[in-house]
Amino acid sequence: MTRIFVRRCALLLAISLPAPAVMADPGAEMFATQCSGCHQADGSGVEGMYPPLTGLSAWAATPAGREYLAQVLTHGLFGTIEVGGASYMGGLMPGFAHLKIEEIVDLLNFVTGTLNQPAKNYTPFDAALVEAARAAKLSGPAMKPVRDKLPKR
């Protein structure tokens, strides 16, 4: 009888405890608060205004593309750009240099690893790459010529 009582107590205790919190993706949370207002929750963008953040797999797999993505997130972007043959005139994407390095890393990894299908040779972003992007001290308008050197997407 004591065994049955102990088992029932253990079962009731297990049922009454809150379920373990699901570990949220900090990059997804950062994207939801910092980026989705313009680029939409799924990264699809807004036609003519804010470009999609999908289709970045090839850039995320090359050193020049990764450097550019980290610099844009850190320093912002200014001016009309073309993506997939469509023009986007969102004007100014603010830089997020005010965010912690880890937050930028999480955000880049969410965009390139979750919103995009990672390319075969993709590696996640790290703090060193973001620190180098931050050290470049570029401005939003200076990012356009860097972008123009990358393959079109």
Backbone hydrogen bonds, N-H to C=O, Kabsch-Sander energy under -0.5 kcal/mol:
donor,donor_aa,acceptor,acceptor_aa,energy
5,F,1,M,-2.1
6,V,2,T,-2.6
7,R,3,R,-2.5
8,R,4,I,-2.4
9,C,5,F,-2.4
10,A,6,V,-2.5
11,L,7,R,-2.6
12,L,8,R,-2.8
13,L,9,C,-2.5
14,A,10,A,-2.5
15,I,11,L,-2.3
16,S,12,L,-2.0
17,L,13,L,-1.3
24,A,22,V,-0.7
29,E,25,D,-2.2
30,M,26,P,-2.3
31,F,27,G,-2.5
32,A,28,A,-2.4
33,T,29,E,-1.8
34,Q,30,M,-2.8
35,C,31,F,-2.3
36,S,31,F,-2.4
38,C,35,C,-1.4
39,H,35,C,-2.6
40,Q,36,S,-1.7
43,G,40,Q,-1.6
45,G,39,H,-2.8
46,V,50,Y,-2.6
49,M,46,V,-2.3
50,Y,46,V,-1.5
53,L,43,G,-3.4
54,T,43,G,-0.6
60,A,56,L,-2.8
61,A,57,S,-0.7
61,A,58,A,-0.7
62,T,59,W,-1.7
66,R,62,T,-2.7
67,E,63,P,-2.4
68,Y,64,A,-2.2
69,L,65,G,-2.6
70,A,66,R,-2.3
71,Q,67,E,-2.3
72,V,68,Y,-2.9
73,L,69,L,-2.1
74,T,70,A,-1.8
75,H,71,Q,-3.7
76,G,72,V,-2.6
77,L,93,M,-2.0
78,F,140,G,-1.2
79,G,91,G,-2.9
81,I,88,Y,-2.1
83,V,86,A,-2.7
86,A,83,V,-1.8
88,Y,81,I,-2.9
89,M,48,G,-2.6
90,G,49,M,-1.0
92,L,90,G,-1.7
93,M,77,L,-3.3
96,F,73,L,-2.3
97,A,74,T,-1.0
99,L,96,F,-2.1
104,I,100,K,-2.0
105,V,101,I,-2.5
106,D,102,E,-2.6
107,L,103,E,-2.3
108,L,104,I,-2.9
109,N,105,V,-2.6
110,F,106,D,-2.0
111,V,107,L,-2.5
112,T,108,L,-2.8
113,G,109,N,-2.0
114,T,110,F,-2.1
115,L,110,F,-1.9
122,Y,119,A,-1.8
130,V,126,D,-1.6
131,E,127,A,-2.9
132,A,128,A,-2.1
133,A,129,L,-2.1
134,R,130,V,-2.6
135,A,131,E,-2.2
136,A,132,A,-1.1
137,K,134,R,-1.1
142,A,139,S,-0.5
143,M,139,S,-0.7
143,M,140,G,-1.3
144,K,141,P,-0.8
146,V,142,A,-0.7
147,R,143,M,-2.5
148,D,144,K,-2.4
149,K,145,P,-0.7
149,K,146,V,-0.9
150,L,147,R,-1.8
